[in-house]
Amino acid sequence: MSTDFDVYKDWLGIPEGPRPPDHYALLRVVQFEDETDRIRGNYKKLNAHVRKYATGQYSIRSQELLNELAKAMLCLTDLERKREYDLGMGREFGEELPGGRKLMETLLVEQKHISLPQLKEAKEYADKAGLDLRDAVVQLKMVEPAIAAQALAAERGLSYVDLADMLPDDDVLDQVQKPIVKQHSILPLFIDDDVLLVASVDLIEPNVEEELRLIFGTKVRTVLAAPQAINQGIAKYYAPGVRNEAVAKAKGGKASAKAPAKGSAKPARPTRASSAEEKKQNKSIGIILICWSIIGTYLLDNFVVTPGAFFDFYTFLMALVIIPSVSLFAYFNYLK
C-alpha cells in the first residue's frame, strides 16, 4: 500500500519489519494460529479500529487496509487456503489437517446455541419442509442467520464473511452480470493471491464455478455468508445504475481476459455506490416539497391573503399557480 506514513505501525501498532506484514502479524495473532474464533475476533476489533479513519483524507488508505485485513482473515479461516499459506511460510504438518472439522449440528450444540431437544425438533422440521438444517434452525428462530452460516462454514472448512465489514472490488463486480449473481445467490468479492473469492450461501455449484473461472482466468474459492446478507449485497452493489455491466456483456460470460491485478482491491466508486441511496433520499425530498406546497398554499391564503375565508377565488388562484409550480420543480429535480 502506498502511503506517506506507515499505516501498519501508526494505526495497527505493528512493529517495524516486512511490509506488508504477513497475515498473522497483520491480524495480531501468533504465527500459525489455528483457532478461527481468535482470528476472526482480532479481525473484528481491527476492522472497527481502522474504520475510525474511513473519512476525510484517509478514506482511500483506510479502505485499502480494511480489504487487506479481510483478505488475511478469509485466508486464515479457510482450512485449505491456510494450509497452503502456512506451508509457504515454512510450517511442517503431519498427515492431518490442522483443526478437526465438526458437523454444524455438533458445533451449535457445543457452543450452546441450541439444545439436544431443539436439534431433534429442527431435524424433524427440516425433513418435513424439505430444508437443510441451517435453514431449519433459522426459520424456527433458534439461532441467528449469521451464527448458522458460521457453523456451516466451520463444517465445510471454509471462511465465513460478514459482508458489512468489507467492500467488494468494483472491477470484479463489473465482470459478472446481475442475472448470474441473482440466480445463484453469489456475490463476487475480490481476487487475492490469484484466487477469486466469492460469497455464497453454500458451496458454489461446479458449473457456476467453471463459468467464473473462465471469466477471470483464476481459481475460484467459496466464502460463506448469511442468505439475507447475500441478498442485501446484491441489491446494494447491483442496484440500477451502479454497475458497469457492459464489461460482462462484452465478454458474454466466457471471456478469457485477465481479472484485476493480484492483490488489488480498489475502493468502490463513491458516486455509483451511493446512487441508489441518493435516489431514495431525493424521492423523499420531492414528496415533502409537494406536500408542503399544498399546506403552504392553504396557510398563506388563510392567514395572509384572505384571513378567515376557508376557500375563495384567491385560494383557487394560488393553488393553480403554486402547487403545480412546486410539483414540477420537485419532479424534475428530485423525482425524475
Backbone hydrogen bonds in HBPLUS format (Angstrom, degrees):
<---DONOR---> <-ACCEPTOR-->    atom                        ^
c    i                          cat <-CA-CA->   ^        H-A-AA   ^      H-
h    n   atom  resd res      DA  || num        DHA   H-A  angle D-A-AA Bond
n    s   type  num  typ     dist DA aas  dist angle  dist       angle   num
A0010-ASP N   A0006-ASP O   2.79 MM   4  5.92 175.6  1.79 165.6 166.1     1
A0011-TRP N   A0007-VAL O   2.86 MM   4  5.18 151.7  1.94 126.6 135.5     2
A0014-ILE N   A0008-TYR O   2.97 MM   6  5.53 171.8  1.98 136.3 133.8     3
A0013-GLY N   A0009-LYS O   3.08 MM   4  4.44 131.5  2.32 106.2 114.9     4
A0026-LEU N   A0022-ASP O   2.87 MM   4  6.04 161.2  1.90 158.8 165.2     5
A0027-LEU N   A0023-HIS O   3.04 MM   4  6.18 153.7  2.11 144.1 149.7     6
A0029-VAL N   A0024-TYR O   3.05 MM   5  5.33 170.8  2.06 150.0 152.6     7
A0028-ARG N   A0025-ALA O   3.14 MM   3  4.92 155.3  2.21  97.5 104.7     8
A0033-GLU N   A0030-VAL O   3.15 MM   3  5.53 134.0  2.37 143.3 135.6     9
A0039-ILE N   A0035-GLU O   3.09 MM   4  6.43 162.0  2.12 153.8 159.2    10
A0040-ARG N   A0036-THR O   2.83 MM   4  5.94 168.8  1.84 151.7 155.1    11
A0041-GLY N   A0037-ASP O   2.84 MM   4  5.86 149.7  1.93 138.6 147.8    12
A0042-ASN N   A0038-ARG O   2.97 MM   4  6.15 163.6  2.00 150.1 153.0    13
A0043-TYR N   A0039-ILE O   3.03 MM   4  6.23 155.9  2.09 145.5 152.8    14
A0044-LYS N   A0040-ARG O   2.97 MM   4  6.22 156.3  2.03 146.9 152.5    15
A0045-LYS N   A0041-GLY O   3.15 MM   4  6.47 160.4  2.19 148.8 153.1    16
A0046-LEU N   A0042-ASN O   2.96 MM   4  6.17 169.7  1.97 157.0 159.5    17
A0047-ASN N   A0043-TYR O   2.79 MM   4  5.86 157.2  1.84 151.8 159.0    18
A0048-ALA N   A0044-LYS O   3.03 MM   4  6.23 161.2  2.06 148.3 152.5    19
A0049-HIS N   A0045-LYS O   3.02 MM   4  6.27 150.6  2.11 143.3 151.9    20
A0050-VAL N   A0046-LEU O   2.90 MM   4  6.11 167.1  1.92 156.6 158.6    21
A0051-ARG N   A0047-ASN O   3.11 MM   4  6.24 147.8  2.22 144.7 153.1    22
A0052-LYS N   A0049-HIS O   3.13 MM   3  5.68 157.5  2.18 111.1 117.9    23
A0053-TYR N   A0050-VAL O   2.94 MM   3  5.69 161.6  1.97 122.0 127.3    24
A0054-ALA N   A0051-ARG O   3.14 MM   3  4.95 163.9  2.17 108.3 109.0    25
A0059-SER N   A0056-GLY O   3.35 MM   3  5.74 166.4  2.37 118.9 118.7    26
A0062-SER N   A0058-TYR O   2.86 MM   4  5.89 162.1  1.89 157.8 163.0    27
A0063-GLN N   A0059-SER O   3.10 MM   4  6.24 154.6  2.17 140.9 147.4    28
A0064-GLU N   A0060-ILE O   3.00 MM   4  6.26 155.0  2.06 150.2 156.9    29
A0065-LEU N   A0061-ARG O   3.03 MM   4  6.29 157.4  2.08 147.1 152.9    30
A0066-LEU N   A0062-SER O   2.81 MM   4  6.05 152.5  1.89 147.3 155.7    31
A0067-ASN N   A0063-GLN O   3.04 MM   4  6.22 155.3  2.10 145.2 150.6    32
A0068-GLU N   A0064-GLU O   3.02 MM   4  6.30 145.2  2.14 140.1 150.2    33
A0069-LEU N   A0065-LEU O   2.92 MM   4  6.20 160.2  1.96 152.7 156.9    34
A0070-ALA N   A0066-LEU O   2.97 MM   4  6.21 155.3  2.04 143.4 150.6    35
A0071-LYS N   A0067-ASN O   2.93 MM   4  6.09 161.9  1.96 147.1 151.4    36
A0072-ALA N   A0068-GLU O   3.00 MM   4  6.22 159.0  2.05 149.2 154.9    37
A0073-MET N   A0069-LEU O   2.96 MM   4  6.18 162.9  1.99 151.7 156.1    38
A0074-LEU N   A0070-ALA O   2.90 MM   4  6.07 165.6  1.92 154.5 158.5    39
A0075-CYS N   A0071-LYS O   3.03 MM   4  6.14 147.1  2.14 142.5 150.8    40
A0076-LEU N   A0072-ALA O   3.03 MM   4  6.24 166.3  2.05 152.7 155.8    41
A0077-THR N   A0073-MET O   3.01 MM   4  6.06 128.4  2.29 146.7 158.3    42
A0078-ASP N   A0075-CYS O   3.36 MM   3  5.47 164.5  2.39 105.6 109.2    43
A0082-LYS N   A0078-ASP O   2.75 MM   4  5.75 161.4  1.78 166.3 172.9    44
A0079-LEU N   A0157-GLY O   3.18 MM  78  5.41 135.5  2.39 124.6 137.4    45
A0083-ARG N   A0079-LEU O   3.03 MM   4  6.09 156.0  2.09 140.7 146.5    46
A0084-GLU N   A0080-GLU O   3.23 MM   4  6.53 161.8  2.26 148.2 152.2    47
A0085-TYR N   A0081-ARG O   2.92 MM   4  6.14 158.7  1.97 148.0 154.5    48
A0086-ASP N   A0082-LYS O   2.78 MM   4  5.97 165.5  1.80 156.5 160.1    49
A0087-LEU N   A0083-ARG O   2.93 MM   4  6.10 158.8  1.98 149.1 154.9    50
A0088-GLY N   A0084-GLU O   3.08 MM   4  6.30 150.7  2.17 142.5 150.1    51
A0089-MET N   A0085-TYR O   3.15 MM   4  6.50 126.3  2.45 136.3 150.6    52
A0089-MET N   A0086-ASP O   2.96 MM   3  4.98 134.9  2.17  95.9 109.2    53
A0091-ARG N   A0086-ASP O   2.95 MM   5  5.35 165.3  1.97 146.1 141.2    54
A0090-GLY N   A0087-LEU O   3.04 MM   3  5.10 160.5  2.08 104.2 109.4    55
A0106-THR N   A0103-LEU O   3.07 MM   3  5.22 119.1  2.46  99.3 114.0    56
A0107-LEU N   A0103-LEU O   3.04 MM   4  6.40 160.2  2.08 156.0 161.4    57
A0108-LEU N   A0104-MET O   2.96 MM   4  6.22 162.9  1.99 156.1 160.3    58
A0109-VAL N   A0105-GLU O   3.13 MM   4  6.29 152.2  2.21 141.9 148.8    59
A0110-GLU N   A0106-THR O   2.84 MM   4  5.99 170.3  1.85 155.4 158.7    60
A0111-GLN N   A0107-LEU O   2.88 MM   4  5.90 156.7  1.93 149.9 155.8    61
A0113-HIS N   A0108-LEU O   2.84 MM   5  5.17 148.6  1.94 163.6 168.8    62
A0114-ILE N   A0108-LEU O   3.31 MM   6  5.90 151.7  2.40 127.1 127.3    63
A0112-LYS N   A0109-VAL O   2.94 MM   3  4.95 156.2  2.00 106.0 112.0    64
A0119-LEU N   A0115-SER O   2.88 MM   4  6.19 150.2  1.97 148.4 157.5    65
A0120-LYS N   A0116-LEU O   3.00 MM   4  6.29 157.9  2.05 152.4 157.2    66
A0121-GLU N   A0117-PRO O   3.01 MM   4  6.27 157.4  2.07 144.8 150.9    67
A0122-ALA N   A0118-GLN O   2.82 MM   4  6.05 157.6  1.87 150.5 156.7    68
A0123-LYS N   A0119-LEU O   2.95 MM   4  6.18 155.5  2.01 149.4 155.6    69
A0124-GLU N   A0120-LYS O   3.06 MM   4  6.31 161.4  2.10 149.0 153.7    70
A0125-TYR N   A0121-GLU O   2.96 MM   4  6.16 157.5  2.01 148.1 154.7    71
A0126-ALA N   A0122-ALA O   2.84 MM   4  6.01 154.6  1.90 146.1 153.3    72
A0127-ASP N   A0123-LYS O   2.97 MM   4  6.21 157.5  2.02 149.4 154.5    73
A0128-LYS N   A0124-GLU O   3.09 MM   4  6.30 162.0  2.12 147.8 152.2    74
A0129-ALA N   A0125-TYR O   2.92 MM   4  6.01 160.8  1.96 151.3 156.7    75
A0130-GLY N   A0126-ALA O   2.87 MM   4  5.60 119.3  2.24 137.5 149.9    76
A0131-LEU N   A0126-ALA O   2.92 MM   5  4.63 151.9  2.00 133.2 139.4    77
A0136-ALA N   A0132-ASP O   3.09 MM   4  6.32 152.3  2.17 149.7 158.4    78
A0137-VAL N   A0133-LEU O   3.00 MM   4  6.22 167.6  2.02 160.7 160.2    79
A0138-VAL N   A0134-ARG O   3.26 MM   4  6.43 147.8  2.37 142.1 151.0    80
A0139-GLN N   A0135-ASP O   2.87 MM   4  6.00 164.9  1.89 149.8 154.1    81
A0140-LEU N   A0136-ALA O   2.96 MM   4  6.09 150.0  2.06 148.3 156.3    82
A0142-MET N   A0137-VAL O   2.89 MM   5  5.26 157.7  1.94 167.8 171.3    83
A0141-LYS N   A0138-VAL O   2.91 MM   3  4.93 154.3  1.97 104.8 111.9    84
A0147-ILE N   A0144-GLU O   3.07 MM   3  5.36 120.3  2.44 106.0 120.2    85
A0148-ALA N   A0144-GLU O   3.13 MM   4  6.47 163.1  2.16 159.9 164.7    86
A0149-ALA N   A0145-PRO O   2.94 MM   4  6.14 156.8  1.99 149.4 156.0    87
A0150-GLN N   A0146-ALA O   2.95 MM   4  6.15 154.7  2.01 146.4 152.9    88
A0151-ALA N   A0147-ILE O   3.03 MM   4  6.27 157.6  2.08 149.0 154.7    89
A0152-LEU N   A0148-ALA O   3.01 MM   4  6.24 156.4  2.07 146.8 153.2    90
A0153-ALA N   A0149-ALA O   2.91 MM   4  6.10 154.5  1.98 145.9 153.2    91
A0154-ALA N   A0150-GLN O   2.99 MM   4  6.24 153.3  2.06 145.6 152.3    92
A0155-GLU N   A0151-ALA O   3.04 MM   4  6.33 153.6  2.11 144.1 151.2    93
A0156-ARG N   A0152-LEU O   2.94 MM   4  6.20 154.4  2.01 148.9 155.9    94
A0157-GLY N   A0153-ALA O   2.87 MM   4  5.91 119.7  2.24 137.9 153.7    95
A0158-LEU N   A0153-ALA O   2.85 MM   5  4.89 152.8  1.93 148.7 149.0    96
A0157-GLY N   A0154-ALA O   3.25 MM   3  5.01 140.5  2.42  90.6 101.8    97
A0224-LEU N   A0159-SER O   2.82 MM  65  6.18 152.1  1.90 170.4 161.1    98
A0161-VAL N   A0224-LEU O   2.85 MM  63  6.12 157.0  1.90 169.4 173.2    99
A0165-ASP N   A0162-ASP O   2.90 MM   3  5.68 165.9  1.92 126.2 131.0   100
A0169-ASP N   A0189-LEU O   2.76 MM  20  5.99 166.1  1.78 163.8 164.3   101
A0172-VAL N   A0169-ASP O   3.14 MM   3  5.35 126.4  2.44 101.7 114.9   102
A0173-LEU N   A0169-ASP O   3.05 MM   4  6.37 165.3  2.07 157.0 160.9   103
A0174-ASP N   A0170-ASP O   2.91 MM   4  6.07 156.7  1.97 153.8 159.7   104
A0175-GLN N   A0172-VAL O   3.17 MM   3  5.54 144.6  2.30 106.7 116.1   105
A0176-VAL N   A0173-LEU O   3.25 MM   3  5.69 168.3  2.26 115.0 118.6   106
A0180-ILE N   A0177-GLN O   3.12 MM   3  5.62 131.3  2.37 109.9 121.6   107
A0181-VAL N   A0177-GLN O   3.39 MM   4  6.84 159.5  2.44 151.5 156.5   108
A0182-LYS N   A0178-LYS O   2.96 MM   4  6.11 162.6  1.99 163.0 168.1   109
A0183-GLN N   A0179-PRO O   2.99 MM   4  5.90 160.8  2.02 139.3 145.2   110
A0184-HIS N   A0180-ILE O   3.17 MM   4  6.21 158.8  2.21 147.6 152.4   111
A0185-SER N   A0181-VAL O   2.88 MM   4  5.39 110.8  2.37 131.4 143.8   112
A0186-ILE N   A0181-VAL O   3.13 MM   5  4.90 152.2  2.22 128.4 137.0   113
A0187-LEU N   A0199-ALA O   2.84 MM  12  5.02 143.6  1.98 144.8 149.9   114
A0199-ALA N   A0187-LEU O   2.91 MM  12  5.02 156.3  1.97 147.0 139.1   115
A0189-LEU N   A0197-LEU O   2.90 MM   8  5.62 161.3  1.93 164.7 163.0   116
A0197-LEU N   A0190-PHE O   2.96 MM   7  5.72 178.7  1.96 165.4 165.2   117
A0192-ASP N   A0195-VAL O   2.87 MM   3  5.24 164.0  1.90 148.4 147.7   118
A0195-VAL N   A0192-ASP O   3.03 MM   3  5.24 136.0  2.23 103.3 115.8   119
A0196-LEU N   A0219-LYS O   2.76 MM  23  6.08 172.4  1.77 159.2 156.6   120
A0221-ARG N   A0196-LEU O   2.85 MM  25  6.07 162.4  1.88 167.4 164.4   121
A0198-VAL N   A0221-ARG O   3.02 MM  23  6.25 161.2  2.06 161.9 164.7   122
A0223-VAL N   A0198-VAL O   2.96 MM  25  5.92 155.5  2.02 141.7 140.7   123
A0200-SER N   A0223-VAL O   2.91 MM  23  6.24 145.6  2.03 155.4 163.9   124
A0225-ALA N   A0200-SER O   3.00 MM  25  5.85 142.5  2.14 144.6 149.0   125
A0208-VAL N   A0205-GLU O   3.04 MM   3  5.39 122.4  2.38 107.7 122.0   126
A0209-GLU N   A0205-GLU O   2.93 MM   4  6.20 163.1  1.96 159.9 165.6   127
A0210-GLU N   A0206-PRO O   2.91 MM   4  6.09 153.7  1.98 147.2 154.0   128
A0211-GLU N   A0207-ASN O   3.07 MM   4  6.25 152.2  2.15 137.0 144.2   129
A0212-LEU N   A0208-VAL O   2.97 MM   4  6.27 160.8  2.01 154.2 158.6   130
A0213-ARG N   A0209-GLU O   2.91 MM   4  6.10 150.0  2.00 142.8 151.9   131
A0214-LEU N   A0210-GLU O   2.99 MM   4  6.25 150.9  2.08 147.4 154.0   132
A0215-ILE N   A0211-GLU O   3.07 MM   4  6.33 149.3  2.16 143.4 151.9   133
A0216-PHE N   A0212-LEU O   3.00 MM   4  6.18 166.9  2.02 155.1 157.1   134
A0217-GLY N   A0213-ARG O   2.68 MM   4  5.23 140.6  1.83 138.0 148.7   135
A0229-ALA N   A0226-ALA O   2.98 MM   3  5.23 118.4  2.37 104.7 120.2   136
A0230-ILE N   A0226-ALA O   3.05 MM   4  6.42 151.9  2.13 155.2 163.9   137
A0231-ASN N   A0227-PRO O   3.02 MM   4  6.34 165.3  2.04 154.9 157.9   138
A0232-GLN N   A0228-GLN O   2.91 MM   4  6.12 158.9  1.96 149.1 155.1   139
A0233-GLY N   A0229-ALA O   2.88 MM   4  6.01 152.4  1.96 142.7 150.6   140
A0234-ILE N   A0230-ILE O   2.92 MM   4  6.22 158.4  1.97 154.3 159.5   141
A0235-ALA N   A0231-ASN O   2.98 MM   4  6.20 161.8  2.02 147.2 152.3   142
A0236-LYS N   A0232-GLN O   2.93 MM   4  6.08 146.7  2.04 142.8 152.0   143
A0237-TYR N   A0233-GLY O   2.84 MM   4  5.92 176.2  1.84 159.4 159.8   144
A0238-TYR N   A0234-ILE O   2.89 MM   4  5.38 138.6  2.06 138.3 146.1   145
A0242-VAL N   A0239-ALA O   3.00 MM   3  5.54 164.4  2.03 142.6 143.0   146
A0249-LYS N   A0245-GLU O   2.93 MM   4  6.19 165.0  1.96 157.0 161.3   147
A0250-ALA N   A0246-ALA O   2.93 MM   4  5.94 154.6  1.99 141.7 148.2   148
A0251-LYS N   A0247-VAL O   3.22 MM   4  6.45 140.2  2.39 137.6 147.8   149
A0251-LYS N   A0248-ALA O   3.12 MM   3  5.12 125.3  2.44  93.1 107.2   150
A0252-GLY N   A0248-ALA O   2.90 MM   4  6.15 128.7  2.17 138.5 153.5   151
A0254-LYS N   A0251-LYS O   3.11 MM   3  5.79 169.3  2.12 120.8 122.6   152
A0264-SER N   A0261-ALA O   2.99 MM   3  5.57 157.7  2.04 138.9 139.4   153
A0273-ALA N   A0269-ARG O   2.89 MM   4  5.92 171.2  1.90 169.0 171.5   154
A0274-SER N   A0270-PRO O   3.07 MM   4  5.96 143.2  2.21 141.9 148.9   155
A0275-SER N   A0272-ARG O   3.27 MM   3  5.19 158.8  2.31 101.0 107.3   156
A0278-GLU N   A0274-SER O   2.91 MM   4  6.12 157.1  1.96 155.4 162.9   157
A0279-LYS N   A0275-SER O   2.86 MM   4  6.06 156.5  1.91 150.9 156.6   158
A0280-LYS N   A0276-ALA O   3.11 MM   4  6.37 156.6  2.17 144.1 150.1   159
A0281-GLN N   A0277-GLU O   2.96 MM   4  6.23 156.6  2.02 147.0 153.5   160
A0282-ASN N   A0278-GLU O   2.77 MM   4  5.98 162.0  1.80 153.7 158.9   161
A0283-LYS N   A0279-LYS O   2.92 MM   4  6.08 153.8  1.99 146.1 152.8   162
A0284-SER N   A0280-LYS O   3.17 MM   4  6.46 154.2  2.24 142.5 148.7   163
A0285-ILE N   A0281-GLN O   3.02 MM   4  6.37 157.0  2.08 149.7 156.0   164
A0286-GLY N   A0282-ASN O   2.91 MM   4  6.16 161.1  1.94 151.5 156.3   165
A0287-ILE N   A0283-LYS O   3.03 MM   4  6.29 160.6  2.07 150.9 155.2   166
A0288-ILE N   A0284-SER O   2.99 MM   4  6.20 159.1  2.04 148.7 154.7   167
A0289-LEU N   A0285-ILE O   2.94 MM   4  6.20 156.2  2.00 151.9 158.1   168
A0290-ILE N   A0286-GLY O   3.11 MM   4  6.40 160.0  2.15 149.1 153.6   169
A0291-CYS N   A0287-ILE O   3.00 MM   4  6.24 164.1  2.03 151.7 156.1   170
A0292-TRP N   A0288-ILE O   2.93 MM   4  6.14 161.5  1.96 151.7 156.8   171
A0293-SER N   A0289-LEU O   2.92 MM   4  6.12 137.4  2.11 142.4 154.2   172
A0293-SER N   A0290-ILE O   3.19 MM   3  5.09 125.8  2.50  91.1 105.3   173
A0294-ILE N   A0290-ILE O   3.29 MM   4  6.65 147.7  2.40 145.5 152.1   174
A0295-ILE N   A0291-CYS O   3.06 MM   4  6.41 168.0  2.07 151.7 154.9   175
A0296-GLY N   A0292-TRP O   2.62 MM   4  5.48 158.3  1.66 140.8 148.8   176
A0297-THR N   A0293-SER O   3.07 MM   4  5.94 149.7  2.17 129.3 137.0   177
A0298-TYR N   A0294-ILE O   3.26 MM   4  6.54 161.9  2.30 146.6 150.2   178
A0299-LEU N   A0295-ILE O   2.98 MM   4  6.28 168.1  1.99 156.3 159.4   179
A0300-LEU N   A0296-GLY O   2.86 MM   4  5.93 164.7  1.89 151.3 155.8   180
A0301-ASP N   A0297-THR O   3.05 MM   4  6.16 160.5  2.09 147.3 152.4   181
A0302-ASN N   A0298-TYR O   2.86 MM   4  5.91 167.7  1.87 155.7 159.8   182
A0303-PHE N   A0299-LEU O   2.98 MM   4  5.81 152.3  2.06 145.7 151.1   183
A0304-VAL N   A0300-LEU O   2.99 MM   4  5.27 137.8  2.17 128.8 137.4   184
A0305-VAL N   A0300-LEU O   3.03 MM   5  6.44 160.1  2.07 149.5 155.9   185
A0306-THR N   A0301-ASP O   2.87 MM   5  5.60 159.8  1.91 147.5 154.2   186
A0309-ALA N   A0306-THR O   3.24 MM   3  5.86 165.4  2.26 135.1 139.0   187
A0316-PHE N   A0312-ASP O   3.10 MM   4  6.45 160.8  2.14 152.6 157.2   188
A0317-LEU N   A0313-PHE O   2.86 MM   4  6.13 157.1  1.91 150.4 157.2   189
A0318-MET N   A0314-TYR O   2.84 MM   4  5.97 167.5  1.86 151.3 154.4   190
A0319-ALA N   A0315-THR O   2.94 MM   4  6.05 159.8  1.98 147.9 154.2   191
A0320-LEU N   A0316-PHE O   2.91 MM   4  6.04 144.5  2.04 140.8 150.8   192
A0321-VAL N   A0317-LEU O   3.11 MM   4  6.36 134.2  2.33 140.0 151.2   193
A0321-VAL N   A0318-MET O   3.18 MM   3  5.18 131.6  2.42  94.1 106.7   194
A0322-ILE N   A0318-MET O   2.74 MM   4  5.68 155.8  1.79 157.3 162.9   195
A0325-SER N   A0321-VAL O   3.28 MM   4  6.21 153.6  2.35 140.1 147.9   196
A0326-VAL N   A0322-ILE O   2.91 MM   4  6.10 171.4  1.91 164.9 166.2   197
A0327-SER N   A0323-ILE O   2.89 MM   4  5.96 158.8  1.94 151.1 158.0   198
A0328-LEU N   A0324-PRO O   2.84 MM   4  5.99 159.5  1.89 148.8 153.4   199
A0329-PHE N   A0325-SER O   3.02 MM   4  6.25 157.8  2.07 145.8 152.3   200
A0330-ALA N   A0326-VAL O   2.85 MM   4  6.05 160.3  1.88 150.8 156.1   201
A0331-TYR N   A0327-SER O   2.86 MM   4  6.04 153.5  1.93 145.8 153.4   202
A0332-PHE N   A0328-LEU O   3.04 MM   4  6.21 175.7  2.04 156.1 155.8   203
A0333-ASN N   A0329-PHE O   3.05 MM   4  5.99 145.1  2.17 143.2 152.6   204
A0334-TYR N   A0330-ALA O   2.83 MM   4  5.33 147.6  1.93 138.1 145.2   205
A0335-LEU N   A0330-ALA O   3.06 MM   5  6.36 144.6  2.19 144.4 151.5   206
A0335-LEU N   A0331-TYR O   3.17 MM   4  4.50 125.6  2.48 104.0 118.5   207
A0336-LYS N   A0331-TYR O   2.70 MM   5  5.49 138.6  1.87 168.6 162.3   208
